[in-house]
Amino acid sequence: MPIIVDIDVMLAKRKMSVGELADLVGITPANLAVLKNGRAKAVRFATLAALCAALDCQPGDLLRWEATDEATAAEAG
């Protein structure tokens, strides 16, 4: 998937564990790991907002788009 999740980068910058962040956001560490490892198919805006508040960052600090061969082929039509 061309959407890359950089939660691990922000966790390292904030010197915070997955468990701490999960507690602050109000989700389970397992669900946070699914999101962090890029296996999630969706994220609620409320969860994204809570992540940003807990990590003191913007959504763009957590999510980025990266072109893949599949995405490039779809754009070429």
N, C-alpha and C positions, 0 to 999 in steps of 0.2 A: 504494500500500500504506500502511496506517495506521501502520506502524512506521517511525519516523524514526531514522536513525543519525547521531549527533553526534560521530563520531570527529574530524572536522575542527575542531570547537570545542575538543576536548581537545588536539589537536595544536598549535593556536594558543596555548592556555594554557600548554603545556609548552615552547613554542618548539622543536618537534621536526618534522622532515621525515617525509614518508611513507616514504622509503627507510630512515631511521633506525628508525622504528617497525617496519617490515617485518623488518628485521634482528633487532631485539630479540625479536619475536614468532616468527620462524622461518617466515614466509610470503613469497611473492613480492610485490613492490610492485603488480603487476597484480591479484593476488587481493585485496590490501588496498584497492585503488582500487574494485574491484567492491563490496566491503562498504561502504566509505566513501561511495560514491555512491548507496547504496540499491538496487543492482541484484541483490544476493544474495538467494536464496530461503531460505537457512538459514545458521546459524553454529554451529559446534561449541562446546560448553561449554569445551573445552580451549583453543580459540582465544580465546574471550571472556575466560577467566581470564588467559591470557597478555597480552591487550590491557590488562586492568585492572592487572596487575602492572607492565607497562611504563609505563603512564600514571599509575600510583598513583591509581586511581579505582575507583568501584563500577560494576557493570553498568548501573545506572540513569543514570549520567553519560554513557553511550555510546548507550543505546537508550531511546526513549520512544514511547508510543502517542499518536496524534493522530487524532481522529474524522474520517471522510470521509463524504460523502454515501452511498457504497456501504456502509460499515460501519453507518451509522445506519439505512439501509433494511433491512439484514439483521437488526438487533436488533429492529426494529418488526415483523418477521415477515410 
